[in-house]
């Protein structure tokens, strides 16, 4: 199947690599015009030129960048059909050892920026009574792994944001959903394993935690994003879809 997002205008944050880049490629393959809203000019430009999209240099934690991205998108395409809040960072500490600045860094990117981007696209979506917002949350959004504070606090909040906005704007035909990936094979995960004495063993441990005996691939998240952003998901709202090979359904004995 192709053309499931034909002529849709989609902004994807952090689309220079990892899950965001996979979503950008999948959206473009389905006919969308993609705006790569990425902080890193090199990776952002590369993905945008590969898929024929528009690169907007955007640090989503900076309001001026957010406003410029929306402005450039509307200037070029005249509307915004889809926003994917994907940019995010792992901030992992034991709570009592965490410098306060780390709390702020995590909340600014993993939660507040998602609201800032949503707030910025809402006027256009509301005026046309149409739109889709998709938040890339995490299984940390409803389960806790010790020593990963405050990342799960932000991701719980992001699921709360998803449900709040989904309910608030449902009557205006704006759908707001989230995806909660488990372990996905991207740089963020590889950086995490690199912090262990034996990164390969830690990766293997992560693979073994999942019932299929492997972690996920960014493309597997991207195909769910295509579905949720498309009209096929027209009655799915304020919902979070988990992509973790069943790990969070597993009862450890
Ligand atoms: P990556 O670190 O591979 O990619 C994140 C991208 O976001 C990078 O291109 C990064 O740019 C960009 N970015 C970082 N900060 C900003 C910013 N302030 N403004 C704009 N762009 C920014 O991460 P993943 O692809 O793995 O993760 C994507 C999302 O998925 C995140 O929200 C993450 O929390 C979530 N997730 C990931 C999981 C995983 O196992 N990989 C599991 C569950 C959820 P730069 O290269 O410059 O840093």
Boltz pocket constraint, residues with backbone or C-beta under 6 A from the ligand:
constraints:
  - pocket:
      binder: B
      contacts: [[A, 13], [A, 14], [A, 15], [A, 16], [A, 17], [A, 18], [A, 19], [A, 20], [A, 37], [A, 38], [A, 39], [A, 40], [A, 43], [A, 58], [A, 59], [A, 60], [A, 61], [A, 85], [A, 86], [A, 87], [A, 88], [A, 89], [A, 90], [A, 109], [A, 136], [A, 137], [A, 138], [A, 139], [A, 180], [A, 181], [A, 182], [A, 183], [A, 184], [A, 185], [A, 186], [A, 187], [A, 188], [A, 189]]
      max_distance: 6.0
